[in-house]
Amino acid sequence: MRPTVFDALLRYIYTNALLPAAAGDGDEAMAWDLLVAADRYGVERLKMICESTLCKRLNAGNVADMLALSDRQNCETLKDACIEFMATSGRMKEVEASPGYLQLRATCPLLLVEVFEKSSKFHDND
């Protein structure tokens, strides 16, 4: 764990507050690392805050990585947001071109089944 992540985690545990860099005004990597730390140490409220931050930052380049993260860390809100983005954004070609998608396809094919099922339901409703 990076020292800055550990510092933010301890600060949150003792003060119930996050610095702007950790609360969503900073980089995506901080929110990602804090989510993993919060999950590991059972800090559920912090985990939800990080999940919400990452949901707001979804794009075609990171959504596959975020979907894999959500599955590993049991983040249903983030997982649902990723699946929704992939199924309905109309940017699946861009997603498929990302390195994260290739990794997801190789390691978590069942997640992609969920995406395609959601996509077919979405298109059936059109």
N, C-alpha and C positions, 0 to 999 in steps of 0.2 A: 504494500500500500504506500502510495506516495505521501511524503510528509504533509503536503498541503491538504490532502484528502483526510488524513488522520486528524489534522488540526481542525478542519471543518466539522468532522464527526464529533470530536470532543467538545467543540464550541457549541454544537447543537445539543448534545446530551446535557451540558451544564447550563445553557442559557435558553434553550428552546428557540434559538434564533440562528439564522444563517446570514453570512456575509453576502452582499449582492453577487459576488462572483460565483458563489455556490448555490444561490437561490434562483438561478435562471438567467441572470444578467451576464454571466460568464460563459465559459466554453462548455461545449457539449461533453467533453471528456470528463470534466469535473462532476457533472450531473450523473454520468454513466458510472464513474468510480464510486461516487457517494451512494448510488443506488445499490451497488454490489456490497459495499461496506455496511449499509443499513440493513440489508437482507441478512448478511452474515451475523450481525450482532443484534438482530431482532428489534431494530428501531423503526417500527412500522410507519409512524407519521412521516419521518424523514424519507422513507422509501416511497411513500405516496407522493410527497412533494417532488422528488426526483423523477418519478414516473410521469407526473403531470408536465414537468419541464421538458422531458424527452418527447412526450406526445406532441408538444407544440413545435418541436424542431424536426419533425419527420420530413424527409424529402426523398426523391428517387435514389439518391446516392447512399443514403444511410438506412433506409427502411428495412432492408434485409438483415443488416447487422442488428438493428433494434429488435426485430422479430426474434432472432436467435437469443439475444440477451433476455427478452421478456420470457421466453420459454425456460431458459436456465434459472432465472431468478423468480419464477412464478409470479409474474406481473401481469395479471389478467387485463387491466385497463390498457397498458401499453401494447399488449398482444392484440387486443381487439382493435386498437387504433391503427396498428401496423397492417393488420389484415384488411381493415376497411380501406386504408390508403392504397394498398396494392390492388384491391379488387375494384375500386371505384374511381381512382384518380385518372385513368386513361394514360398513365405513364409507365405501363408495364415493360415496354421495350427498354426504357431508360433503366428501370430497376434490374432487368435481366442482364444489362451490360455492366452492372456494378460487381466488383470483386466479392462483396458480401453475398450476393445472390448465388454465385458459383459455390461458395462455401456452404451456404444454407442448403442448396440443392444436394450437396454431397453428404452433409451431416444430419439434416433434419427434413427429409422429404415429406414427412407427414404434415409438417407445417404448411408446405406448399399445397398439399391436398386441401387443407382448410381454406387457403386463399382462393384456389380455383373453384371450390364449392361455393364460397361466398360470391365470387365473381359471376358464376353462372346464375345464382339466385338473383343477383342485382340486374343482370341483363335480361333475365326472364320477366322481370317486373317492368321493363321498358315498354 
